[in-house]
Amino acid sequence: MMKVKKMEAGLYCLHCHEEVDHEITYINDQIKSIRCLECNKTKELKIDMKKELYNEVYERISTKPTRMTEEYQKDLSHLLFSLPARVIKKPYQVLKDVNSTRKVIQDFKKKK
């Protein structure tokens, strides 16, 4: 699931010629934009959304066997007990993740 995160930081603004607060927007761990909160000037950075999505899906799929192995080694009875509910919930979780990612990509395209 792609995540959008915003944070504030004191940075030097080339337009204001002083250090002022800026809003930094991240998509996953990549900086998407930096906006001065004083003069509202924004610097957009280019992000390859397809590559971000690919990396995210690859990471989730490639680490699943390891995560499942760790889980059953830690507590097999808990894994076996929770498995039926997890199998039922998984399609809904995937749908939620897809919708969230779709929203991030649509917002990204609108701002282009």
Buried (B, 14 or more C-beta within 10 A) or exposed (E): BBEBEEEEEEEEBEEEEEEBEBBBBBBBEBEBBBBBEEEEEEEEEEBEBEEBBEEBEEEEEEEEEEEEEEBEEEEEEEBEEEEEEEEEEEEEEEEEBEEBBEEBBEEBEEEE
